[in-house]
Amino acid sequence: MTVKTEEEIERDKRSQVPAKTMTFKEKMTERIRESIGDLISDEELSKIVDEGIRSAFFERKQISGGYSSDTRFTTPLINDIVISLVDV
């Protein structure tokens, strides 16, 4: 008989949760966890996912002017998403 570690028990619990009840962050964390396995701890992975979500949706992006010195900033992606939903 094999004894499961706490990590294996947690992984089994997560795999039994229906995808519809999982949040976006939980889905992303689970996909990354499945891809890289035991190379990174759950705490580190959670920090990476948090930073990625914040960076992707809530930070302004810098756009350089190419050969000119003009630099512009875009609005955060979440602004565009909300505006598109309101305009419907």
C-alpha positions in Angstrom: 0.0 0.0 0.0 1.3 3.4 -0.9 0.9 6.5 1.3 0.1 9.7 -0.5 1.9 12.9 0.4 0.0 16.1 1.2 0.8 17.5 -2.2 -0.6 14.4 -3.9 -3.8 14.6 -1.8 -4.2 18.3 -2.7 -3.6 17.6 -6.4 -6.3 14.9 -6.3 -8.7 17.3 -4.6 -8.1 19.9 -7.3 -8.6 17.5 -10.1 -12.1 16.6 -8.7 -13.3 20.2 -8.7 -15.5 20.9 -11.7 -13.8 23.5 -14.1 -16.9 25.7 -14.0 -16.4 26.4 -10.3 -12.7 27.2 -10.6 -11.7 30.9 -10.9 -9.5 32.1 -13.8 -6.6 32.3 -11.4 -7.2 28.7 -10.2 -7.4 27.5 -13.8 -4.2 29.2 -14.8 -2.4 27.9 -11.7 -3.6 24.4 -12.4 -2.5 24.5 -16.0 1.0 25.7 -15.1 1.3 23.2 -12.3 0.5 20.4 -14.7 3.0 21.7 -17.2 6.0 22.1 -14.9 5.2 19.7 -12.1 7.4 19.8 -9.1 9.9 22.3 -10.3 8.3 25.2 -8.5 6.4 25.4 -5.2 2.7 26.3 -4.9 3.5 29.6 -3.2 6.0 30.6 -5.9 3.5 29.6 -8.6 0.8 31.6 -7.0 3.0 34.7 -6.9 3.8 34.3 -10.6 0.2 33.9 -11.6 -0.8 37.0 -9.5 1.9 39.1 -11.1 1.0 37.9 -14.6 -2.7 38.7 -14.1 -1.9 42.1 -12.7 0.6 42.8 -15.5 -1.7 41.6 -18.3 -4.9 43.3 -17.2 -4.2 46.2 -14.8 -0.9 47.9 -16.0 -0.5 50.4 -18.7 1.8 49.2 -21.6 4.5 51.4 -23.1 4.6 51.8 -26.8 7.7 53.2 -28.4 7.5 55.4 -31.5 9.9 53.2 -33.4 12.7 55.5 -34.8 11.3 58.6 -33.2 11.6 59.3 -29.5 7.8 59.4 -29.0 6.7 57.1 -26.3 3.0 56.5 -25.5 1.2 54.4 -22.9 -1.9 52.4 -23.5 -4.8 52.1 -21.0 -4.9 48.9 -19.0 -6.5 46.0 -20.8 -9.3 45.8 -18.1 -10.4 49.3 -19.2 -10.9 48.2 -22.8 -12.7 45.0 -21.7 -15.2 46.9 -19.5 -15.8 49.6 -22.2 -16.5 46.9 -24.7 -19.0 45.2 -22.4 -20.7 48.5 -21.5 -21.0 49.5 -25.2 -22.9 46.3 -26.1 
